[in-house]
Structures are given as C-alpha cells and as structure tokens.
Amino acid sequence: MIKSKQKQVVTPAESSYKVKKMVIMALIAAMAYVVVILCRLPIIPSVPFLDLEFKSAIILIGSFIFGPMSGFIMSLVICIVELLTISDTGILGCIMNILATVSFVCPAAYVYKKKQSTTGAIVGIVIGSVLMTIAMVLWNYIVTPLYMGVEREVIVSLLIPAFIPFNLLKAGVNGGAALLIFRFVIEALQKTNLIPKAEDTENNKKSGIIGAVIVSCLIIATCVLIILSFNGVF
C-alpha cells in the first residue's frame, strides 16, 4: 500500500502575513542599528568601554510581537552588521554583544508569549534582566581578560562594583523603554492590519497601557538616578 504524502497548503493570507512579518522585522532591525549609531553612552566611569545603547529596547518590542526566535534572529543580524561596520571590538566583542542581547531579549519574549499582558511583559523583562546579568558576569569573567589583555583578577575586582550594576542598568533602561512604547506600536500595527488583532477588550487595553506607562517611567527614572549617582552628580 503506497502512502501519499500530504503537502502543506499555504493560504494567500498566511503567505501575505509571512511577507509582512519579514518586512517588519527588517525595519525593526534597521531602526535598532540606527539607534546604536546615534546613541552610545558610557554610564559607569570604572568601565568606560561598556556603553549603554538602546537597540535591545527596539529588538524586544519586535520579539514581543513575533516571539523569541524572531528576537534571536534580529539580535544575531544586528550584532553581525555592527561587527562589519561600526564596531572596533572584533569577533570577541561581537560574541559578547550577541550573548548580551539574546540572553535579555529571548527569555523576556518567551515569558510574554506565554502571558501576553502588561504583567507578562514586566515579568519577562525582570527575568531577562536577571539572566542577562548572570550570563554577562560569567562571560566577562571568561572572555574579557582575553579581549583586554589583563589578568583575570582585574576583571573579578570589577564584577560587583561595575559589571553587575552596568548590566542591570542597561536591562532596566531598555526594558523600561520597550515597556513604555510597545503597546502603542502593537496597536498601530494592528490598525494597519500588519499583524493580527488581539482579542483584548477596550478597558483591558486602556488599563494595560496606563499600567505599562507607570511602571516603565518608574524603572527608567530609577535607572537614571542610579546612573547619575555613579557619575558623581549626587
């Protein structure tokens, strides 16, 4: 008996959505790259080679929309483009860049995918922030001595006063920025039929936006105050 293979039929609607998805992801990646070019700030004097940049906020919004795998792809593409164009840190710097971005964006997007609400986004950002900090402590311990040509003890002495607060602040600022605007981005894309419309009620949407704005403003304000204190303003 010969078994016939069933071919998966792709409907025009599905094909159209895939094209829209690729276009939106490309635009998000381009926006994130432009943000890196325009704004890179050293925030902790003891580690001036570590810059605060905001591409993770842009990628995180795209990951909330399309999922963690899309976030991984966007992170990988942007970091490689940085390596080939504006970065002077070489392949090791590129690897660290990829690890930092992916370890923050993908866990946050995974949690949000399971619970698509403001609460899910906040929990995802917190988990992503913690996992990114842990990952970067480990990888800075392993890779940074090779990259900078210093003894590992020098890096160890900077972990608590510099590397840990830097990564927490970077995650906090990027997470807060993403939380502040992602609802508006999603609604704009839904209104233009670029992504499927959610089933949330109008009241849920309004309360979710208000909650996201309040929490994101608190996170960003707290991070800014800590950054200013690190730089001796207070």
C-alpha positions as CSV (number, residue, x, y, z in Angstrom):
1,M,0.0,0.0,0.0
2,I,1.5,3.3,-1.1
3,K,1.1,6.2,1.3
4,S,0.6,9.5,-0.4
5,K,2.4,12.4,1.1
6,Q,0.2,15.3,2.1
7,K,1.5,18.7,1.0
8,Q,1.0,21.5,3.4
9,V,-1.1,24.1,1.7
10,V,-0.1,27.7,2.4
11,T,-3.1,30.1,2.0
12,P,-2.7,33.5,0.5
13,A,-3.4,35.1,3.9
14,E,-0.6,33.1,5.5
15,S,1.8,33.9,2.7
16,S,0.9,37.6,3.0
17,Y,1.5,37.6,6.8
18,K,4.9,35.9,6.4
19,V,5.9,38.7,3.9
20,K,4.6,41.4,6.3
21,K,6.5,39.7,9.2
22,M,9.8,39.7,7.3
23,V,9.4,43.3,6.3
24,I,8.5,44.5,9.8
25,M,11.4,42.5,11.3
26,A,13.8,44.1,8.7
27,L,12.5,47.6,9.7
28,I,12.9,46.9,13.4
29,A,16.4,45.6,12.8
30,A,17.2,48.7,10.8
31,M,15.8,51.0,13.5
32,A,17.8,49.2,16.2
33,Y,21.0,49.6,14.1
34,V,20.4,53.4,13.6
35,V,19.8,53.7,17.4
36,V,23.2,52.1,18.1
37,I,24.9,54.6,15.7
38,L,23.1,57.6,17.2
39,C,23.3,56.9,20.9
40,R,26.0,55.1,22.8
41,L,26.7,56.3,26.4
42,P,29.3,55.2,28.9
43,I,27.5,55.3,32.2
44,I,29.9,53.8,34.8
45,P,33.3,55.6,35.0
46,S,35.2,52.4,36.1
47,V,34.2,50.6,32.9
48,P,34.2,53.3,30.2
49,F,34.5,50.6,27.4
50,L,31.0,49.4,28.2
51,D,28.4,51.6,26.5
52,L,24.7,51.9,27.2
53,E,22.8,51.7,23.9
54,F,19.1,51.1,23.2
55,K,19.0,48.5,20.5
56,S,17.7,45.9,22.9
57,A,14.6,48.0,23.5
58,I,13.8,48.0,19.8
59,I,14.5,44.3,19.4
60,L,12.5,43.5,22.5
61,I,9.4,45.2,21.0
62,G,9.8,43.1,17.9
63,S,10.3,40.0,20.0
64,F,7.1,40.7,21.9
65,I,5.3,40.9,18.6
66,F,6.8,37.9,16.8
67,G,8.3,35.7,19.5
68,P,11.7,34.7,21.0
69,M,13.1,33.1,17.8
70,S,12.4,36.2,15.8
71,G,14.2,38.1,18.6
72,F,17.2,35.8,18.3
73,I,17.4,36.3,14.5
74,M,17.1,40.1,14.8
75,S,19.8,40.2,17.5
76,L,22.1,38.0,15.5
77,V,21.7,40.0,12.3
78,I,22.2,43.4,14.0
79,C,25.3,42.3,16.0
80,I,26.9,40.9,12.9
81,V,26.1,44.1,10.9
82,E,27.7,46.1,13.8
83,L,30.8,43.9,13.6
84,L,31.1,44.6,9.9
85,T,30.5,48.3,10.0
86,I,30.9,50.4,13.2
87,S,32.4,48.1,15.8
88,D,36.0,48.1,16.7
89,T,35.8,45.2,19.3
90,G,36.4,42.4,16.8
91,I,34.9,38.9,16.9
92,L,35.1,38.6,20.7
93,G,33.2,41.8,21.1
94,C,30.6,40.6,18.6
95,I,30.1,37.4,20.5
96,M,29.7,39.3,23.8
97,N,27.2,41.6,22.0
98,I,25.2,38.7,20.8
99,L,25.2,36.9,24.1
100,A,24.1,40.1,26.0
101,T,21.3,40.9,23.6
102,V,19.9,37.3,23.2
103,S,20.1,36.5,26.9
104,F,17.9,39.5,27.7
105,V,15.5,39.6,24.7
106,C,14.7,35.9,24.2
107,P,13.7,35.0,27.8
108,A,11.6,38.2,28.1
109,A,9.8,37.4,24.8
110,Y,9.3,33.8,25.8
111,V,7.6,34.8,29.1
112,Y,5.5,37.4,27.2
113,K,4.5,34.8,24.6
114,K,3.0,32.6,27.5
115,K,1.2,35.5,29.1
116,Q,0.5,38.4,26.7
117,S,-0.3,41.2,29.1
118,T,1.4,44.1,30.8
119,T,2.1,41.8,33.7
120,G,3.7,39.2,31.4
121,A,5.8,41.8,29.8
122,I,7.1,43.1,33.2
123,V,7.8,39.6,34.5
124,G,9.6,38.8,31.2
125,I,11.7,41.9,31.4
126,V,12.7,41.2,35.0
127,I,13.6,37.6,34.2
128,G,15.5,38.7,31.1
129,S,17.4,41.3,33.1
130,V,18.5,38.8,35.7
131,L,19.5,36.1,33.2
132,M,21.4,38.7,31.1
133,T,23.3,39.9,34.2
134,I,24.2,36.3,35.2
135,A,25.3,35.4,31.7
136,M,27.4,38.5,31.3
137,V,29.1,38.1,34.6
138,L,30.1,34.6,33.5
139,W,31.2,35.6,30.0
140,N,33.0,38.7,31.2
141,Y,35.0,36.6,33.6
142,I,35.9,34.2,30.7
143,V,36.3,36.4,27.7
144,T,37.1,40.0,28.8
145,P,40.7,39.1,30.1
146,L,41.5,37.7,26.7
147,Y,39.9,40.8,25.0
148,M,41.6,43.4,27.2
149,G,44.9,41.5,27.8
150,V,44.6,41.8,31.6
151,E,44.8,39.4,34.5
152,R,41.5,37.7,35.4
153,E,41.8,39.1,38.9
154,V,41.3,42.6,37.5
155,I,38.0,41.6,35.9
156,V,36.9,39.8,39.1
157,S,37.6,43.0,41.1
158,L,35.2,44.9,38.7
159,L,32.3,42.3,38.7
160,I,30.4,43.7,41.7
161,P,31.1,47.4,41.5
162,A,30.9,47.7,37.7
163,F,29.8,44.8,35.5
164,I,26.8,43.7,37.6
165,P,25.3,47.2,38.0
166,F,26.0,48.1,34.4
167,N,24.1,45.1,33.0
168,L,21.2,45.6,35.4
169,L,21.0,49.3,34.5
170,K,21.3,48.5,30.7
171,A,18.5,45.9,31.0
172,G,16.4,48.3,33.1
173,V,16.6,51.2,30.8
174,N,16.0,49.1,27.7
175,G,13.2,47.1,29.3
176,G,11.5,50.3,30.6
177,A,11.8,51.9,27.2
178,A,10.3,48.9,25.5
179,L,7.5,48.7,28.0
180,L,6.7,52.3,27.5
181,I,6.0,52.1,23.8
182,F,5.4,48.5,22.8
183,R,1.6,48.7,23.4
184,F,1.4,51.8,21.1
185,V,3.5,50.0,18.4
186,I,1.3,46.9,18.6
187,E,-1.9,48.9,18.3
188,A,-0.5,50.9,15.4
189,L,0.4,47.6,13.6
190,Q,-2.9,46.1,14.3
191,K,-4.8,49.1,13.0
192,T,-2.9,49.0,9.7
193,N,-3.6,45.2,9.5
194,L,0.2,44.4,9.5
195,I,-0.3,42.0,12.4
196,P,-3.5,40.1,13.6
197,K,-5.7,42.0,16.0
198,A,-5.8,40.9,19.6
199,E,-9.0,39.9,21.4
200,D,-8.5,42.2,24.4
201,T,-11.4,44.4,25.4
202,E,-11.1,48.2,25.2
203,N,-11.0,48.5,29.0
204,N,-8.2,45.9,29.2
205,K,-6.2,47.8,26.6
206,K,-6.5,51.1,28.4
207,S,-5.6,49.7,31.8
208,G,-2.7,47.8,30.2
209,I,-1.3,50.9,28.6
210,I,-1.7,53.0,31.7
211,G,0.0,50.3,33.9
212,A,2.8,49.9,31.4
213,V,3.5,53.7,31.2
214,I,3.6,54.0,35.0
215,V,5.9,51.0,35.6
216,S,8.2,51.9,32.7
217,C,8.5,55.5,33.9
218,L,9.4,54.3,37.4
219,I,12.0,51.9,36.0
220,I,13.6,54.5,33.8
221,A,13.6,57.2,36.5
222,T,15.2,54.8,39.0
223,C,17.9,53.7,36.5
224,V,18.7,57.4,35.6
225,L,19.1,58.3,39.2
226,I,21.5,55.4,39.8
227,I,23.5,56.3,36.7
228,L,23.7,59.9,37.9
229,S,24.9,58.8,41.3
230,F,27.6,56.6,39.6
231,N,28.8,59.7,37.8
232,G,29.0,61.8,41.0
233,V,26.1,64.1,40.3
234,F,24.6,63.2,43.7
